[in-house]
Amino acid sequence: MANPTGDDKNKKPTSPNPQKPKLSRGLFSWMLICFVLIMLWGVINGGSAGQEITSWGDFYQRATNNEFVDNQVVLENTRIMAVIAEHKESNGGPLGSIDIPAGTEVFFPIAGENDDWYKEKLTEANIDFTNEKDTGLFMHFIMSWGPMLIILFLIFFFISRSARGGGAGGMLGNFGKSKHKIAQKGDSKVTFDDVAGIVEAKAEVHEIIEFLKNPKKFARLGGRIPRGILLVGSPGCGKTLLAKAIAGEADVPFFTISGSDFVEMFVGVGASRVRDLFKQAKEASPCIIFLDEIDAVGRKRGSGFSSGGHDEREQTLNAILVEMDGFELSDQVIVMAATNRADVLDPALTRPGRFDRQVQVPLPDVEGRKAILAVHAKKILLSPSVDLGRVARGTPMFSGADLEALVNEAAIIATLADKDFVDQLDLDEARDKIRWGRANKSRKVQELERVATAYHESGHAVVQIVLPHTDPVHKVTIIPRGQSGGATFSLPEKDRYFYNRKYLEASMRVLCGGRIAERRQTSDISSGASMDIQMATSYARHMVLDWGMSDRLGFVQYSPDPNREAIFADRDYSPDTARIIDEEVKRLIDSAYAEAERIIDEHWEQVVAISDALLLYETLQADELEKLMKGESITRATVSGLLDEESDGGKTDETSKQTDPEESTGNEDAILDPA
């Protein structure tokens, strides 16, 4: 419904103007269409008329000389028609006066009232003929001009449809129309109750809801509500969900479109769609426009390496800037945009008066993850014994989308296992599956590789348990998962927003422990430590280049600016400094390797005990690792024992299950936890 303000009156006199460019742009199209029609008319009429023989004697002589196919002619109302056969010698008579190629349709025009005379002549010469009545002049006209009339009708239909549809592009129809989706007032069911884990962001946009509900409250003191709000955050943090919640709370129409929907293969379409979107939004005000992934069209102008010419993306950005400047206080249109690359946006887009407020939507902390899990857990049947706080602590750096996928994966795992509820093991397995991949239980692993993997993972675990500045070990497994042959899982006690030096050095020692234990046991090394080497090198280089943790290089950043756009990588330091950087990186890694080797030597008995237990049970939990570190033993059914039970089969297996069902169930739950 249009907004009954003075703005509409000003727009009415200018409404005929868009029709003028369509007429001028259509001149070339009309010329092209006429040329095509003339060509089609020539082909249609030229191919169907045939060749006329003006002399009856010539036509009759050809018929008596068997020059027609099957020696047959067709007698119609206005002509006698036949088809030229392959050339051959005549019976002494002269050939036709004109040499006509074989297969050509020829005819001799006659008057309808004299057809009896022609029938007598053909009968006397023993020439077969068929008498077919012509469909008349009307059908002849339809056959000749029908295709052209159909083409003209289709052209007229498309032109009239384009004129009714309006928009830029003339014959292109609705290419200039915006491709946005709209949720009318009352359609959006998303509220702030569905948004969890971003308390500060919700509080910051709450005033937008107040403005949309009561705009006069802000106009009383002369204040102006921000025209544009830019939601910045990592993918999956809930930027789109937050925008929908704002529209749902304010109960206003919600226009949503992606940045990539503005740009097409036709020049000028993006700017036209921007104008159409803002025009419809002003008519439906108060409302919210949400531009998702705005960095697709909002990148800095003049940067990069453009080939020049007309830049469609820049024209689209210019149209957005102009439309946002054209807002009036009475428009009551709020523009919201989302991006995870705010650093690449054009400065004109983020200046005051346009997107003059940036709302950070960060990754949720441990309390936020717990709240998000509680929201998604309402949709599934959850066991009362599930501890969502434990799941939240075990999912650092998980976004809201990751947590939703975790809950969904846990429900699928429990369904496949024919469980009545989703329990803690299902949530743990779903977490490990999302982060590291699916457990490959069926992979055939050689015994030498199993032993190497067991000592590798036990080396990680022992160093991590001994060192004080590391995260607690959650469990260790040698079951292949994803691309790795085994894994040591941690359960962080808190979220880390920065890394201190003690934690980084301890983490590097843990990464070195796997290679050291594997090498001591097998007297060889393998490629299984590739990821450990990569992570340790990354830690060391960040410590030296970015975080100023090298005493030789000091409080200086040496890493290049990630926002710099250049063809060739450029370093802001000398070759001597580069040599020192390499030496410092190697020194940090060598120091961590030596310290990890000392820890492995001191606790080799615990390494062997954990490795033997991994070879028997394949997966060890935190409490079992604690017992082994103290020199205690663990007793439960081994993997080989369970496999031997399954191989017995038959009544023996069924009898044993009936004898002690609780013991069997407990063993299955303990062993089938694959992570």
C-alpha positions, 0 to 999 in steps of 0.5 A: 500500500502506498504511503499517503504523503506528499512524496507520491504527488511529486512522483506522478508528473515524472511517471511518463518519462521512463517510456521515452528511452524504451522507444528510442532503444527499440528502433534497432530492434524493430529494424532487425525484426523487419529484416528477419520477417522479410527473410522468412517471407522469402523462404516460405513463399519461395520454397512452396510456389514451384516453377511455372510452365507457361505453355500447355504444349510444353507441359503436355509434351513433357507428360507424354515423354514420361518426364514426370514422376510415375507419369502422374499429374495432379489436376487442381482448380487453378493449375495442373501440377507434377514433379520432374523425374530423372532425365532420360531419352524421349520416344523420338519427340522433342524435349521440353523447351526448358531444362528443369532439374529433377525433383522440381515441382512444376505447374501449368495455370488453368481456368477452373471452368476449362478443367473438363477439356484438360481431363479429356486431353490427359485421358487420350494420352493415357496420362494418369491424373488425380483430381484434387480440389484446391482449398481456395484463396483463403487457405492459400493466403493462410499458408503463405502469410500465416507464419508471418502473422504468427511472428508479428502477433508474438512480437506484439505480445511481448512488447505489450507485456514488457510495456505493462511490466515496466522497468529498465531494459525495454525488450528485456522485460523484468530484468530491471526488477528487484529479486528480493523476497518480502515478509509482510507485516505479521509473517515473520515468526522469528523473535528475540527468544529465538536468538541466543548467545549474542546478548550485546548485539541484541541490546544494541539493535533494540533501539531500532525496534523502538524507532519502528514502533514509535518514531515520534518518540525520537523526533521529539528531541530532534534525534535521528535514528541510524539509517543503516546498520552493518552486522559484522561477524564470522559466518554462521554467527546469526547475522541474518537471524538477528535481522529477522528477529528485529523485523519480527519484534517490530512487526514490519515488512522485511525486504531481503536480498543478497548482494549477488542478486543485483548483478547480472550479465546485462549492464545497468541491471544492478542499479535498476534493481537497487532503485526498484527495491528502495522504491518498493520499500519506501511505499511499504514503510515503515520497513526493513531492507536487509542486504545479505553479503553486501561485500559482493557489491560494496567492495572498495572502488578503484582498488584491485586490477580492473581492466577499465571500462564500465564496472557493473559492480561499481555502478550498483554500489553508486546506486546504493549510496545515492538511494541511502542519501535520498532517505527522509526522516519520514521514510521510516526505512531501516537498511541493514546489511551483513558481511564477514569482510567489513575490511574490504567495504568502500569507505563511502558505504560505512560513513555516517549517514549511510551504514553509520553503525556497525554491530559486531556479532561475535562467536558465542562464548561458553554461556552463549553456546549453552544458551544456543544449544538449549534453543535447538535442543527444544526441537529434539527428544533429549535425555534428562542426563545430558549436560549441555554445559559440558557440550558447550565447554567442548565446543570452543570457536563453534558458531551458532550454525555449527551448534545447530548442526551438532544437535541435528547430527546427534539426533540422526545418530541416535535415530540410527541407533534406535534410541528413544532419546539423544544422550551424551554420547550422541552429542559427543560423537556429533561434535567430533564428527563435525570437527574432525570427520566421521569415524572410519571403523571399517578401515583395515589398519596394519598392526605396525600402523596401529602400534605407531598410532597408539604410541603417537597419541599416547605421547600427545596425551602424556605431555598434555596431562603433565604440563600445567598450562594446557587444556584437560584431555577429554579422551584419546582414540586410535580409531581413524577419523577423517584424514587422521589415524587417531586423535587426542581430544581436549575439553577446554575449561574456558574460552580463549580470546588471546593466547599467552606465551606459556600456553603457546609453548605448552601447546607446541610441546604437546604437538611434538610429543606424538612424533617423539613417542612414535620414534622411540618405539618404532625406531622410525618416523612417519608422515602422521605428524604432518598436521602437528608440524604444520600447527607447531610451525604456525604457532612459532611464526605467529609468535615471532611475526605478529605477537612480538614474543621473540627477544631478538626481534622485540616488540615489532610486527613483521607480517604483511598487511592482510588487506594489502592488494598486490600482485607480488608479495612484498616484505617490509623487512630486510634479508638479514631480518628474514634470516633472524626470523627463520632462526627464531622460528626454528629455535622455538620449535627446537626448544619445544621438541627438546622439552617434550623429549625430556617429558617423554623420557621421564614418563615412558612407563605411562606412555607404554601403559596408555599405548597398550590400553589403546591397542586393547580398547581403542578409545580411552576416556579421561578417568581411564587416562588418569588411572593409567598415569597413576600406575593403575589398571583398567578392566573392561571388555576388549575390542577383540573380546567383543568381536570373538563373542560376535563370531561365536553366533547362534544359540551360545551368543543368545544364551550369554546375552540372556544370562547377563544383559546388563553387563553386555549393554554396559560394555557396548556403550563403553566400546561403541563410543568411536571418538 
